[in-house]
Amino acid sequence: MPVREFERIGKRLFAEHLVGGNFGNISVRNGDEGFFIKRTGDYLDEVHELVFVPLEGTVPKNASSEYRVHRAIYKNADYQAIVHAHPQAAIAASLVMDEVLPEDSEGRMFCPKIPVVDGAPGTQELADNVACALKSTKLVIVRGHGTFAAGKNLDEAYQFTSLAEHSCRVLAIKQVFR
C-alpha cells in the first residue's frame, strides 16, 4: 500500500477538520497476514513510513498506539481499511448519547444508527468494544475519543468518518433552532 494513499486520505481528514495534530490513524489490510498502519507520531497528511502489523504475534514498537483496535477489527470482520479520526461534533455527541440516530438524509440512508462504545485509548477493552460494534455496522464512536470507520477501501472508511461528523453537526445545529 503506497504511502501516498494514506497521505491523500489524511489530507482530506485535515481539510474537513476531522483530525488535528498527529491524532488519528489509518490502516489497510494486507491479505490474511496483517495490515499496514501509520507510524506512531506521524501526521496523517505527512506519512513517512507504514508499519506492518501481523494479525498474530509481536507488534513493531513504532506502530500506531491504536494498533490493538485495528487488529481486533481485522480479526473479526472482512474489512479492508480503517480510519480512526477525532471529529469534534461526533465526540461531543458521544458524551451525551449512547447511540447517534442521524436525522439527515445521508445519515439515515447509510448509517441510521451509530453506536457509542466505551474504552480507554490504546487498551484491549477498547479494541474488543469497537470490533464487536463493527460486526454490524461500518461506523462507531468511542465516547470522548473519536470515530472508527471501516470499509472495503480507504475511501469508503473516510466517507463514513465524514458522515459521522456531518450527521452529528446537523443534530447539534437542530438544537440551536429549537
Phi and psi in degrees as a GROMACS rama.xvg file:
@    title "Ramachandran Plot"
@    xaxis  label "Phi"
@    yaxis  label "Psi"
@TYPE xy
-70.9332  144.265  PRO-2
-57.7865  -33.6152  VAL-3
-59.2627  -34.4647  ARG-4
-66.1806  -42.1773  GLU-5
-61.9042  -45.7282  PHE-6
-64.2032  -39.3193  GLU-7
-59.6451  -47.9601  ARG-8
-68.4149  -40.1299  ILE-9
-57.802  -41.8196  GLY-10
-65.0384  -37.7777  LYS-11
-66.0058  -41.1823  ARG-12
-61.2428  -41.8039  LEU-13
-66.3491  -43.6706  PHE-14
-59.7886  -34.8432  ALA-15
-91.7531  5.19575  GLU-16
59.9211  37.7512  HIS-17
-90.9662  -13.6935  LEU-18
-142.206  162.247  VAL-19
-142.802  156.577  GLY-20
54.1893  -138.366  GLY-21
-103.831  26.6981  ASN-22
-76.1521  157.182  PHE-23
84.1181  169.164  GLY-24
-160.276  164.184  ASN-25
-135.751  143.999  ILE-26
-143.511  158.872  SER-27
-137.182  132.573  VAL-28
-64.8778  145.375  ARG-29
-122.353  80.9043  ASN-30
63.9656  -146.39  GLY-31
-95.357  4.13262  ASP-32
-92.0871  -29.7152  GLU-33
168.342  -153.066  GLY-34
-152.994  158.282  PHE-35
-98.3577  136.628  PHE-36
-137.236  157.844  ILE-37
-68.2636  154.86  LYS-38
-73.7978  142.465  ARG-39
-57.5884  136.422  THR-40
89.9828  -18.8196  GLY-41
-70.755  145.425  ASP-42
-78.0259  147.032  TYR-43
-69.5143  -22.808  LEU-44
-94.9236  0.577877  ASP-45
-141.39  69.6259  GLU-46
-80.8033  122.879  VAL-47
-88.5554  -38.075  HIS-48
-155.673  153.865  GLU-49
-100.906  147.13  LEU-50
-111.943  131.395  VAL-51
-87.9821  127.29  PHE-52
-117.259  119.737  VAL-53
-72.5424  153.176  PRO-54
-68.0536  -24.1162  LEU-55
-131.56  148.079  GLU-56
101.155  -165.275  GLY-57
-71.1985  137.855  THR-58
-101.013  132.37  VAL-59
-59.0226  142.449  PRO-60
-62.4131  -25.704  LYS-61
-92.0322  9.34912  ASN-62
-72.3462  150.985  ALA-63
-49.9469  145.724  SER-64
-64.2855  -17.853  SER-65
-96.5259  20.2917  GLU-66
-56.6345  -31.6728  TYR-67
-60.2347  -41.1631  ARG-68
-65.2847  -48.2754  VAL-69
-59.6547  -44.3808  HIS-70
-61.0064  -46.2394  ARG-71
-63.4164  -39.3943  ALA-72
-63.3731  -50.0269  ILE-73
-64.3015  -31.7836  TYR-74
-73.3757  -24.7159  LYS-75
-106.919  -6.4847  ASN-76
-150.817  165.981  ALA-77
-94.4508  21.4627  ASP-78
-63.1414  151.546  TYR-79
-107.148  -14.0624  GLN-80
-154.022  150.479  ALA-81
-137.416  137.253  ILE-82
-121.235  126.325  VAL-83
-113.161  120.364  HIS-84
-130.709  175.939  ALA-85
-126.364  58.4494  HIS-86
-68.5685  127.865  PRO-87
-61.8965  -47.2552  GLN-88
-66.9006  -37.6525  ALA-89
-65.5662  -40.7951  ALA-90
-64.0367  -44.7837  ILE-91
-60.3973  -43.2047  ALA-92
-61.5072  -37.0618  ALA-93
-66.8596  -19.0476  SER-94
-79.4633  -16.4241  LEU-95
-125.105  -3.51148  VAL-96
-129.613  148.828  MET-97
-94.1232  -13.9167  ASP-98
-158.863  149.262  GLU-99
-104.319  126.822  VAL-100
-110.586  94.9178  LEU-101
-57.344  144.395  PRO-102
-112.79  -9.40835  GLU-103
-78.4524  157.075  ASP-104
-62.6428  -41.891  SER-105
-67.0762  -43.27  GLU-106
-61.1498  -46.7466  GLY-107
-62.0179  -36.2683  ARG-108
-74.4283  -45.7192  MET-109
-98.3285  -22.6769  PHE-110
-157.533  74.6123  CYS-111
-65.9034  -15.6408  PRO-112
-143.216  122.54  LYS-113
-110.137  110.711  ILE-114
-69.4249  150.795  PRO-115
-115.262  126.774  VAL-116
-121.692  164.341  VAL-117
-107.795  164.31  ASP-118
145.696  138.216  GLY-119
-74.4938  142.976  ALA-120
-52.4931  137.526  PRO-121
79.5162  3.8181  GLY-122
-98.9434  160.381  THR-123
-68.2488  -33.195  GLN-124
-57.6475  -46.122  GLU-125
-61.5805  -45.8053  LEU-126
-57.3153  -45.8015  ALA-127
-65.9344  -42.7973  ASP-128
-65.7766  -43.1517  ASN-129
-67.4698  -47.0493  VAL-130
-60.3344  -39.854  ALA-131
-63.2995  -46.1038  CYS-132
-63.9119  -37.2827  ALA-133
-78.4809  3.73171  LEU-134
-71.7446  -25.776  LYS-135
-120.061  2.91184  SER-136
-154.149  170.205  THR-137
-103.977  5.22441  LYS-138
-148.225  135.162  LEU-139
-143.464  149.652  VAL-140
-112.925  132.017  ILE-141
-92.8591  125.411  VAL-142
-51.6194  119.418  ARG-143
71.7586  7.06657  GLY-144
-124.036  -49.9583  HIS-145
153.919  -170.983  GLY-146
-104.91  152.017  THR-147
-125.442  122.423  PHE-148
-123.399  139.788  ALA-149
-127.671  153.662  ALA-150
-166  -171.805  GLY-151
-76.2913  -16.2894  LYS-152
-160.503  176.182  ASN-153
-63.1748  -36.1198  LEU-154
-62.4297  -43.8613  ASP-155
-65.2077  -43.2816  GLU-156
-62.7127  -39.8717  ALA-157
-62.0088  -44.7255  TYR-158
-60.308  -39.2272  GLN-159
-69.1544  -33.8861  PHE-160
-63.0723  -46.6965  THR-161
-63.8446  -39.8542  SER-162
-59.901  -42.9662  LEU-163
-58.5629  -47.1186  ALA-164
-66.6381  -42.9014  GLU-165
-59.9291  -48.882  HIS-166
-62.6816  -39.4855  SER-167
-70.9107  -35.2189  CYS-168
-64.7043  -42.5937  ARG-169
-59.7362  -44.7408  VAL-170
-62.0465  -40.5131  LEU-171
-66.6582  -42.9322  ALA-172
-66.5378  -36.0832  ILE-173
-55.7815  -40.6672  LYS-174
-63.1574  -32.7123  GLN-175
-64.7175  -36.1314  VAL-176
-86.3533  -3.18458  PHE-177
